[in-house]
Amino acid sequence: MLRTLFTIGVMAILGLFVMRIAFGILGGVLGLFIGLAFLALKIVLIGAVAYAVIAVVSPNSAKRLRERFSGAPTTY
């Protein structure tokens, strides 16, 4: 009975150790993912502002940009 309690205690401590290591690594990966997501959001916002300015200043250029990046098939 004492051996069973000791085994359960050792397994619990090993489980906590493994969880600490796993969540430590996953925390770093999650932080990296969030950082990259915010960077992508900043790039999209800057592109949207630049497109809005181009659309106001030169609508023809905005139309060409829209056609280039719309994903529509190109015709030669």
BELMOSUL-V465644 format. One record per pair of residues at least 6 apart in sequence whose C-alpha atoms are under 6 Angstrom apart, sorted by the first residue. I is the first residue (numbers start at 1). J is the second residue. Records with the same first field share a line. If there is no record, write none. Layout:
I: J ; J
//
This chain:
54: 62
55: 62
//
